[in-house]
Amino acid sequence: MSERLAVGEIAPEFTLPTPQGAVSLDGLLDQCDTGVIVYCYPKAQTPGCTRQACDFRDALTALRHGGYRVVGISPDPIENLERFAAAESLCFPLASDPDHHTLAAYGAW
């Protein structure tokens, strides 16, 4: 497992597939004024991961007004992410990292 990022450390760039197409950290940064919240989770549609995703969903309007964008990253395949987003009405990108490269770079695998 990689070490976790330290406070103030520059987040590793990534480009990953989502059900809506590829998403990158740079692209998300271009869409916001303040920053990007990158959260990593182990498996879609499990109780803890669902609670976490729904918390971001419920806070999304306030986060966007604060200048933030949100992206969730998991090793799940695109089809699972698409079902998860539909089942929970998630309106932010869920990215697939099946090889764990980005997850490891963020110290989350």
C-alpha positions as CSV (number, residue, x, y, z in Angstrom):
1,M,0.0,0.0,0.0
2,S,1.2,3.5,-0.8
3,E,1.5,6.1,1.9
4,R,-1.3,8.5,2.3
5,L,-1.0,12.0,0.9
6,A,0.1,14.6,3.4
7,V,-1.8,17.8,4.0
8,G,-0.8,20.3,1.4
9,E,0.7,17.7,-0.9
10,I,-0.2,18.0,-4.6
11,A,-2.7,15.3,-5.5
12,P,-1.7,12.9,-8.3
13,E,-3.2,13.6,-11.7
14,F,-5.5,10.9,-13.0
15,T,-7.7,10.2,-16.0
16,L,-10.3,7.4,-15.5
17,P,-13.4,6.1,-17.2
18,T,-16.8,6.8,-15.8
19,P,-20.3,5.8,-17.1
20,Q,-20.4,9.3,-18.8
21,G,-16.9,9.2,-20.3
22,A,-13.4,9.9,-19.0
23,V,-12.8,12.2,-16.1
24,S,-9.5,13.8,-15.1
25,L,-8.4,15.7,-12.1
26,D,-7.2,18.6,-14.3
27,G,-10.6,18.6,-16.1
28,L,-12.5,18.8,-12.7
29,L,-10.2,21.5,-11.5
30,D,-11.0,23.5,-14.6
31,Q,-14.7,23.3,-13.6
32,C,-14.3,24.7,-10.1
33,D,-13.0,27.7,-8.1
34,T,-11.8,26.0,-4.9
35,G,-10.8,22.4,-5.4
36,V,-11.8,18.8,-6.1
37,I,-12.9,16.4,-3.4
38,V,-11.5,13.0,-4.4
39,Y,-12.9,10.2,-2.3
40,C,-12.0,6.6,-2.7
41,Y,-14.2,3.6,-1.7
42,P,-13.7,-0.2,-2.0
43,K,-17.0,-1.4,-3.5
44,A,-20.2,0.2,-4.8
45,Q,-23.5,-0.7,-3.3
46,T,-22.2,-1.8,0.1
47,P,-23.7,-0.2,3.2
48,G,-20.7,2.0,4.2
49,C,-19.9,3.0,0.6
50,T,-23.5,3.8,-0.1
51,R,-23.8,6.0,3.0
52,Q,-20.6,7.8,2.0
53,A,-21.8,8.4,-1.5
54,C,-25.2,9.6,-0.3
55,D,-23.6,12.0,2.1
56,F,-21.7,13.6,-0.8
57,R,-24.9,13.6,-2.9
58,D,-26.9,15.3,-0.1
59,A,-24.1,18.0,0.3
60,L,-23.4,18.5,-3.4
61,T,-25.3,21.7,-3.8
62,A,-23.5,23.3,-0.9
63,L,-20.1,21.9,-2.1
64,R,-20.7,23.3,-5.6
65,H,-21.7,26.7,-4.2
66,G,-18.4,26.6,-2.2
67,G,-16.5,26.1,-5.5
68,Y,-15.9,22.3,-5.2
69,R,-16.4,19.4,-7.4
70,V,-16.6,15.8,-6.2
71,V,-15.4,12.5,-7.8
72,G,-15.6,9.0,-6.3
73,I,-13.0,6.4,-7.3
74,S,-13.4,2.6,-6.8
75,P,-12.1,-0.5,-8.5
76,D,-15.6,-1.4,-9.6
77,P,-16.3,-1.9,-13.3
78,I,-18.2,0.8,-15.2
79,E,-21.4,-1.3,-15.2
80,N,-21.5,-1.5,-11.4
81,L,-20.9,2.3,-11.1
82,E,-23.7,3.0,-13.5
83,R,-26.1,0.9,-11.5
84,F,-24.9,2.4,-8.2
85,A,-25.3,6.0,-9.5
86,A,-28.8,5.2,-10.8
87,A,-29.9,3.4,-7.6
88,E,-28.8,6.2,-5.3
89,S,-29.4,9.2,-7.7
90,L,-25.8,10.2,-7.6
91,C,-25.1,13.2,-9.8
92,F,-21.3,13.4,-9.6
93,P,-18.7,11.2,-11.5
94,L,-17.9,7.8,-10.2
95,A,-14.6,6.6,-11.8
96,S,-13.4,3.1,-12.3
97,D,-9.8,2.1,-11.3
98,P,-9.8,-1.7,-11.7
99,D,-6.0,-1.8,-11.7
100,H,-5.8,0.3,-8.5
101,H,-3.2,2.6,-9.9
102,T,-4.9,5.8,-8.9
103,L,-6.2,4.3,-5.7
104,A,-2.6,3.4,-4.7
105,A,-1.3,6.8,-5.7
106,Y,-3.8,8.3,-3.3
107,G,-2.8,5.8,-0.5
108,A,-6.2,4.2,-0.6
109,W,-5.3,0.7,-1.8
